[in-house]
Structure formats: structure tokens, C-alpha cells
Amino acid sequence: MKITDLFKAEELREKGDGNFIVECPSCGSDNTGYGGMCLFVKTDTAYCFESKTWFTMKEVFALQKGIISCTEGRRKE
């Protein structure tokens, strides 16, 4: 299973580098302006531009289920 499998095909917007942009399942931010969530295919991780936090694939699933919010992600130093 890959991180992109957590989303419907119509929710995925492919970037030129092979990664994808989706609406953040927690805050609803999308890629209008400088928002949204980037899915990194090679590492199965995600980054929410609105909250500036990082997530594993399991955490993205938890975001979708409302178990955690995007503000609970990790900030890279």
C-alpha cells in the first residue's frame, strides 16, 4: 500500500516531480494559493502547507478519520 492509496484518484493532483497535492483531510486547505497537503510517494510521507507539519502514512489515515488534526504533526527543525 502507498500513501496515494488513501485518496480517490480524482482527489490527487500530480506535481511535475511525481508527488501529489491533495486537500488536507484535517484543515481542508487545498492548493489554491499556497495550501494543501503534499504526498511524497518515495517516502510515504505528507506535508500540510497550512499547519507546516509532517505526517507518516498511518498518521494521514488518522487525519482522515478525525483521530488527530494537522496541527498535531511534526515540525522539522
NULUM-683497 format. One line per field, with one value per residue: residue in one letter; x, y, z of N, C-alpha, C in turn. Coordinates in nm, 4 decimals. Example, Ala and Ser with C-alpha at 12.3 -4.5 7.8 and 13.67 -1.06 7.14 Angstrom:
! NULUM-683497
resn <- [A,S]
n.px <- [1.3190,1.2850]
n.py <- [-0.5690,-0.2250]
n.pz <- [0.7800,0.7080]
ca.px <- [1.2300,1.3670]
ca.py <- [-0.4500,-0.1060]
ca.pz <- [0.7800,0.7140]
c.px <- [1.3200,1.2900]
c.py <- [-0.3300,0.0030]
c.pz <- [0.7800,0.7870]
***
This chain:
! NULUM-683497
resn <- [M,K,I,T,D,L,F,K,A,E,E,L,R,E,K,G,D,G,N,F,I,V,E,C,P,S,C,G,S,D,N,T,G,Y,G,G,M,C,L,F,V,K,T,D,T,A,Y,C,F,E,S,K,T,W,F,T,M,K,E,V,F,A,L,Q,K,G,I,I,S,C,T,E,G,R,R,K,E]
n.px <- [0.0854,0.0504,0.0923,-0.0699,-0.2827,-0.4650,-0.6343,-0.8916,-0.8725,-0.9538,-0.9050,-0.6372,-0.3746,-0.1286,0.2093,0.4864,0.7112,0.6483,0.5252,0.2253,-0.0506,-0.3042,-0.6218,-0.6012,-0.6946,-0.7657,-0.7617,-0.8714,-0.7451,-0.6491,-0.4833,-0.5152,-0.3711,-0.1283,-0.1565,-0.2768,-0.1945,0.0990,0.1821,0.4368,0.5636,0.7833,0.8696,0.6422,0.5225,0.3737,0.3049,0.1575,0.0820,-0.0518,-0.0515,0.2133,0.3366,0.4517,0.3747,0.3381,0.2331,0.0429,-0.0393,-0.1618,-0.3853,-0.5082,-0.5630,-0.7602,-0.9649,-1.0294,-0.9027,-0.6660,-0.5461,-0.4221,-0.2559,-0.1227,0.0928,0.4442,0.7021,0.9698,1.2977]
n.py <- [-0.1185,0.2225,0.5723,0.7260,0.5590,0.6070,0.8015,0.9044,0.8718,1.1017,1.2973,1.3398,1.5452,1.5543,1.6518,1.7981,1.6590,1.3987,1.3640,1.4284,1.6589,1.7138,1.7907,1.8899,1.6512,1.7261,2.0174,2.1118,2.2679,2.3503,2.3453,2.6065,2.8989,2.8912,2.6388,2.3221,1.9683,1.7940,1.4880,1.2649,1.0348,0.8516,0.8288,0.7812,0.9817,1.2896,1.6419,1.9184,2.2256,2.4370,2.4013,2.3543,2.1054,1.7620,1.4189,1.0623,0.7794,0.6309,0.8247,1.0068,0.8581,0.8566,1.1289,1.1483,1.0058,1.1655,1.1358,1.2565,1.5964,1.8241,2.0045,1.8603,1.7362,1.6740,1.9152,2.0023,2.0806]
n.pz <- [0.0000,-0.0793,0.0033,-0.1610,-0.2070,-0.0101,-0.0940,-0.3240,-0.6799,-0.8169,-0.6324,-0.6247,-0.7338,-0.9580,-0.9251,-1.1011,-1.0217,-0.9602,-0.7188,-0.5199,-0.4781,-0.2445,-0.0912,0.2452,0.4815,0.7359,0.7956,0.5653,0.3823,0.0541,-0.2670,-0.3585,-0.3957,-0.1554,-0.0225,0.0961,0.0944,0.0529,-0.0903,-0.0555,-0.2548,-0.2650,0.0002,0.1420,0.2988,0.4218,0.3883,0.5361,0.4118,0.5300,0.8152,0.8426,0.8988,0.9279,0.8288,0.8733,0.6712,0.8177,0.9986,0.8269,0.7554,1.0086,1.0248,0.8264,0.9470,1.1562,1.3973,1.4725,1.4387,1.1855,1.3082,1.4945,1.3877,1.3030,1.3272,1.1274,1.2148]
ca.px <- [0.0000,0.1215,0.0187,-0.1707,-0.3978,-0.5584,-0.7170,-0.9539,-0.7936,-0.9938,-0.8553,-0.4930,-0.3235,0.0131,0.3060,0.5853,0.8179,0.5969,0.4499,0.0866,-0.1150,-0.4433,-0.6782,-0.5695,-0.8141,-0.7949,-0.7976,-0.9422,-0.6647,-0.6188,-0.3704,-0.5470,-0.2763,-0.0144,-0.2065,-0.2873,-0.1059,0.1808,0.2099,0.5668,0.5449,0.9003,0.8855,0.5092,0.5014,0.2935,0.3317,0.0479,0.1370,-0.1227,-0.0014,0.3594,0.3691,0.4788,0.2994,0.3594,0.1123,-0.0537,-0.0924,-0.2548,-0.5084,-0.5682,-0.6192,-0.8837,-1.0664,-1.0549,-0.8388,-0.5721,-0.5604,-0.2950,-0.1702,-0.0534,0.2042,0.5802,0.7696,1.1119,1.3822]
ca.py <- [0.0000,0.3503,0.6839,0.7717,0.4681,0.6590,0.9035,0.8708,0.9204,1.2382,1.3892,1.3541,1.6327,1.5210,1.7584,1.7626,1.5763,1.2660,1.3688,1.4695,1.7553,1.6836,1.8736,1.8348,1.5903,1.7858,2.1597,2.1420,2.3519,2.2885,2.4104,2.7380,2.9821,2.8120,2.5471,2.1826,1.8692,1.7261,1.3471,1.2259,0.8949,0.7671,0.8093,0.7619,1.0854,1.4013,1.7712,2.0143,2.3605,2.5293,2.3861,2.3382,1.9843,1.6387,1.3011,0.9316,0.7304,0.5950,0.9493,1.0623,0.7811,0.9097,1.2604,1.1241,0.9534,1.2653,1.0936,1.3638,1.7118,1.8546,2.0809,1.7649,1.6768,1.7106,2.0263,1.9750,2.1935]
ca.pz <- [0.0000,-0.0872,0.0618,-0.2569,-0.1989,0.0896,-0.1577,-0.4522,-0.7930,-0.8523,-0.5292,-0.6430,-0.8402,-0.9713,-0.9464,-1.2022,-0.9660,-0.9283,-0.5940,-0.5399,-0.3900,-0.2109,0.0150,0.3774,0.5395,0.8653,0.7923,0.4415,0.2942,-0.0755,-0.3331,-0.4125,-0.3225,-0.1083,0.0783,0.0556,0.1526,-0.0475,-0.0640,-0.1093,-0.2923,-0.2344,0.1444,0.2014,0.3996,0.3742,0.4499,0.5257,0.3965,0.6192,0.9527,0.8331,0.9736,0.8541,0.8713,0.8119,0.6052,0.9218,1.0537,0.7276,0.7757,1.1317,0.9881,0.7522,1.0393,1.2603,1.5221,1.5022,1.3487,1.1204,1.3989,1.5792,1.3131,1.3421,1.2595,1.1088,1.2571]
c.px <- [0.0895,0.0321,-0.0910,-0.2952,-0.5022,-0.6580,-0.7778,-0.8713,-0.8264,-0.9487,-0.7073,-0.4599,-0.1728,0.0964,0.4058,0.6944,0.7719,0.5246,0.3110,0.0444,-0.2594,-0.4921,-0.6417,-0.6969,-0.8556,-0.8439,-0.8714,-0.8666,-0.6394,-0.5083,-0.4100,-0.4650,-0.1588,-0.0593,-0.2052,-0.1899,-0.0311,0.2057,0.3406,0.5680,0.6616,0.9124,0.7538,0.4875,0.4205,0.3301,0.2117,0.1074,0.0725,-0.0659,0.1504,0.4084,0.3775,0.4060,0.3485,0.2284,0.0048,-0.1175,-0.1884,-0.3893,-0.5822,-0.6275,-0.7535,-0.9973,-1.0987,-0.9939,-0.7368,-0.6016,-0.4231,-0.2025,-0.0907,0.0635,0.3386,0.6304,0.9167,1.1893,1.4655]
c.py <- [0.1243,0.4606,0.7351,0.6837,0.5152,0.7595,0.8505,0.9348,1.0653,1.3421,1.4221,1.4470,1.6118,1.6461,1.7108,1.6693,1.4360,1.2573,1.4242,1.5747,1.7111,1.7884,1.8090,1.7781,1.6541,1.9298,2.2001,2.2311,2.2775,2.3687,2.5392,2.8370,2.8959,2.7209,2.4057,2.0943,1.8015,1.5842,1.3105,1.0747,0.8066,0.7364,0.7792,0.8561,1.1990,1.5276,1.8621,2.1539,2.4598,2.5230,2.3720,2.2172,1.8620,1.5202,1.1750,0.8898,0.6942,0.7202,1.0174,0.9888,0.8323,1.0488,1.2429,1.0785,1.0512,1.2303,1.1978,1.4799,1.7460,1.9376,1.9900,1.6958,1.7246,1.8283,1.9913,2.1008,2.2414]
c.pz <- [0.0000,-0.0309,-0.0318,-0.2558,-0.0974,0.0302,-0.2869,-0.5636,-0.8277,-0.7492,-0.5476,-0.7585,-0.8480,-0.9964,-1.0509,-1.1526,-0.9263,-0.7958,-0.6221,-0.4385,-0.3697,-0.1115,0.1484,0.4393,0.6728,0.8524,0.6653,0.3461,0.1634,-0.1424,-0.4037,-0.3324,-0.2825,0.0047,0.0289,0.1287,0.0393,-0.0013,-0.1324,-0.1293,-0.2483,-0.0856,0.2157,0.3202,0.3374,0.4519,0.4274,0.5212,0.4932,0.7614,0.9594,0.9139,0.8825,0.9153,0.8015,0.7440,0.7083,0.9823,0.9569,0.7373,0.8997,1.1086,0.9189,0.8430,1.1521,1.3952,1.5687,1.4082,1.2911,1.2093,1.4923,1.5088,1.3655,1.2610,1.2484,1.1442,1.1405]
***
